[in-house]
């Protein structure tokens, strides 16, 4: 299904009847990854999942977005599909959006679920800091007016060497969006979240490490953390039956 949100043609899907649930996927991902969770909860919930701009068959925005833009997008989407105070489930970037919206009382969910969620700025190792500094220096030189028109191939090579896989695979508008997102830290507002919060996390997650989960858990009064042993950043896909059982218990 498709509808217009913030002037963009956006793809979404829904399944089941009952308690409203909104599912938000991670960066450069897709609502398709939620098929298992939706099947597991369809006997008790109306589940609505949406593809963020630039993901799946959703249209890409023309200008870079901030986290506030994503929150505005979700609010408009919820209004258009008739979702009021849904339980929110967010993986990675979807978790970041969920944290922001819930902490700032833009939504009033009865419960939220964070799946290997983003939202904290990780501490960089010395190697990571040196790599970032090197890229900034190279980019500064290659974008000088005198050589800018001839330096794009070299700049792309530098991005390929110094950038993350998510950064390198994205078009320019999404690259700039990603830079804005990963430099947004929510730890100061997370304590404002008062609803019951379930964190499900792979203990081998390297993208949003388990240490982030423990920080988030400590900042939310009514929060509980379920560690999925041996799983990485997509714990809900790596251990689906376990995660589905946990969700079925939390969303009765």
N, C-alpha and C positions, 0 to 999 in steps of 0.2 A: 504494500500500500504506500501511497505517497500523498504529501500535502505540502503547502507552502509555509515555511517558518523563516522569519527575518528576511523575506524576499528570496529564499532559496528553495529549490525543489528537494524535499527531504523524504527519505525512505524510512518506513517503520513497519512494525508488525505487532499483532496482539493475539492472545490465546487465553482461553479459560474464562471463568466467571467467579465473582466473589470479591475478596479483599483486594483493593487496587495495589499494584506493585509496578514501579518504574525501574527498568534496568538500563544502566548507562555503561557502555563499553570503554575499553582502554584506548590509548593513543594508537593510531594507525591500525586499529582493529576493526571489529564488526559485531553487530548484534547477532550474527549467525552463531557466534561462540556461546550464546546463551540458550541454544536449543535444548540442551540437556536439562538445565535448571528450569526452563519453562515447562517442559514435559513433566518434571518432577513435582511442580507446584500447581499445575493446571486444574487439579481437582478441587482446589480451594481458593484460587486467586484469579483475578483479571490481570494478566501480565502484559505490559506494554514495553517494547524495546524499540529504540530509535538509533539510526546511524547518524553520528555527528557529521557535520559538513566535511567533505573530502574523504569520507569513508563509505565503503559499499557503493551504492548507487546514489548517495546523497551528493548534491551539487557542492562544489568547493566555493568558499567565500572569496571575494575579490581582494580584500584587504586583511592583514593579519588581525587576529583576535586576541583579546586578553581573557583571563578567567572570568571576568565580569560578563563578557560577551557570551561565553558558554552558559553562564547562569541565566542570563536574559533569554537565551535560546530555549533552555529547558522550561522556563516559566511560560513562554509563549506556546511551546509544544504541548505542555500539560493542559493549558486552557483550551487549545484547539481539539484535543482528543477527549476532553472531559475527565481529566484525572484530578481529583481533589484529595489532598493529604495522603498520597500513596506511601506505602513502605518503599524505601529507596535502596536499590542494590547497585553498587558501583565498583567496577574493577579498574585498578590503576588510575588513569586520568578520570574515568567515571567516578571513582572514589574521591578524587580531588574536588570535582564539581559537587558531589554529595556533601562533603565536609563543609565547603564554603557556603552552600545554600542553607544547610541546616544550622550552622553556627551563626549565620547572620539573620536567621529567622525569616528567610525568603520563602521557606516551605515549613510545614509543620507535620513531618512524618511521625507516625506512631512508633516506628522502629526504623533503623537503618542497618545495612549490611555492607561492610567494607571488605572487598576481596583484593588482597595485595595492593592496597590503595596508595596513590601518590598524594603529595600535599606538604611534605617536608623537604627542605633543601638539604641534601646529604652532604656530609663533610667530605671534601675532596682530599685524596692522597697527594703527596708531594708530586708524584708522577703525573697525576691528572691536572694539577695546577700548572705544572711546567708545560704540559701539552697545550692547555688552553691559552697560556701566555704566548707560546710560540705561534699558534694559529692567529692570534690577534695581531702580532707583529707582522707576520707574513701578509695578512689581509690588508693591513694599513698600507704596506708598500704597494701591493698589487692593485689597490684602488686609487692610487694617486692619479690625478687627471692626465699626466703626461703618458702613462702607459695603460690606463684603464681600458681603453678600447681594444687592446691586444692581449690582455692578461686573463681573460675568462677561462681558457683551458687550464692555465696554471692554478687559478683560484679553485677550480673544480677538483683538481688533483689534491690540493691542500685540504679541501673539505673531505675528500675521500679518505685521506690519511688521518686527519685529526678528529673528524666528526664521528658521532655515534651512528649505528645502523639506522635508527629511526630518523635522525637528522638527514643523513645522506639520501635516504629513499624518498624524502618528501619534496614536493615542489616548493618554490621559494616562499610563497605566502604561508605555507604550513611550517617551513623552517623558522621563519620569524615568529610565528605563533608559538612554536615549541620552545624557543629561547625565552619568550615571555613567561610561559607556563612553568618551566623548570626553575625559574628564578623567583617564583612566588612561594613564600613559606607561610603556612596557615597555623603554626603552633600557638600564636598569640590569641587566636579566636576559637580554637578547638574546645577550650574549656566551657564555652557558651552552650555546647550541645548537651541537652538534658534528656533526650529520649533514649530508650534502651538501644545499645549499639553492639552489634556482633562483628568481630574481626576474624576473618578466616585467612590464614597466611601460610605460605610455604616456608619451611624453615631453611630452605636452600635458595630463597629468592635473592638475587643479586641486583635486580633493578630497583626494587623498594625493599630493602633488607628487613629482616625480622626485628632488628633494633628499632626501626621506624614504628612498627606495630606496637611495640612495648611502650614507646613514648606516647603514641596516640591513645592507647589504652589507659595510661596513667593520667592523661589530661581530661578524659571523659568520666564523669561520675558513675554512670551506669553502663559500663562496658565490660565485655568479656572477650578473651582471645582464644581462638582454637588454632593451634599449630598443626600443620599438616606435614608429617615427617617425610623427608625425602623429596618433597615437591619444591618447585621453583616459583617463578612469577605467575604462572597460570595454574595454581594449585587446584582450582575448581575444575579444570580439564584433566589434570594429571591424576587426581583421586576423586572422580566424579561421584561414585556411590557414597563415599564417606561424606563429601560436601553436601550432597543432596539430602542425606539423612539429617545432617546438622541443620540445614535450612528448613526442612520439614518440621523439626522440633521447635525451631525458633519462630516459624510462621505457622501457627496452628489454625 
